[in-house]
Amino acid sequence: MAKLDLSDFVILKEIYRTRSVTGSVPEVGLSQPAISVRLSHMREHFSDPLFVKTPQGMMPTPLMESLISAIDQTLDLLGPNRGGFVPFKPESASRTFRLGLSHVAQLVILPDLLPIFETTGPEMRVDSLDLDDTTGQAMAQGQVDVAIGFAVELNTGFFQQRLFTEHYACIARKGHPRLSDVLTTEQFLKEEHVSLVAPGTGHSRLDKQLRASGIARKIKLRVSSFLGLEQIIIATNLLAIVPARLAGTLALGGRVSAFKIPFPTPDYEVRQYWHERYHRDPANAWLRQLIFRTFVNMPPVQASTQEPD
């Protein structure tokens, strides 16, 4: 039976995280052929393939899935730090943080976050990834550090923290021929609208409440993302309901007007999420604290200074 050492566990962990022998090379520090040889020895040791090639990469076998938690604990206890806390030093750290962000967060939160990275961690980089139904798995595998958004569907094993409460506003192009400073319910119902189709988000709750309240919009266009919405609005006379912070961001460009919605709409909470495997990781903890300090209890955005009749 082949003997294993601590570096073999590092190899297994990195292949598990990256779903690739080649992808494990940077962290392991061995060549791809050398890692393949070591993997072959481990397969012999465990009498199991451990990983199987699929279109999605090297996927773990059930045995490997059962081993990964013990491997993490072993590396933590027996690795160079012997389980001790190693402070994260952002001013000298060179790493990439991977953020799972809703489209609204990419447009509203990311621009506020990047300048802070520039001053506190000039060598750090950020990868922005869309939130989807694979985000939970990606966080468990270390492929996403923190997710920010609303109602991310996650199973047990995740932490979450409230950042701020958001509400909705209505947007239209600047100089819309039939709108003035105040949007009334009658005008809202007469105009045609862009509708976001995004199941499992705050917008899906909004649609349900509008239907329950008897608010029937004239939907001219349905889109699956807020990205590109500004171009659609300024090129048409369509209206759209969007999160108030996004409405405020778009209005800054001078081509879009933001209006207070003239009837009640639901608020929702924006939260950050992370996996319990990285709860005590110093870098992950630093990132979460930075996000929390920057965005906690942000004051609500006022779409209009005037109240509707």
Beta strands, then each sheet from edge to edge (+ up, - down):
strand 1: 51-54
strand 2: 57-60
strand 3: 96-101
strand 4: 125-130
strand 5: 146-149
strand 6: 158-166
strand 7: 168-173
strand 8: 192-196
strand 9: 218-223
strand 10: 239-243
strand 11: 256-259
strand 12: 268-275
sheet 1: 1+ 2-
sheet 2: 4+ 3+ 5+ 12- 6+
sheet 3: 9+ 8+ 10+ 7- 11+
end
